[in-house]
């Protein structure tokens, strides 16, 4: 399996920017962050995420 270097990461970032546009990137990253947080909470067995999300 090959490793990603800086040139490959830049090409991937450029393709994502071209596909989704600059305005959609923050929304995508926010959704990705929520998904990762939900996954981590699920792995740790935390079930209080619903009440925490309602506070925000």
Secondary structure, DSSP 4 states (H G I P E B T S, - for coil): -PPP-HHHHHHHHHHHHHHH-HHHHHHHHHHHHHHHHHHHHHHHT---HHHHHHH-
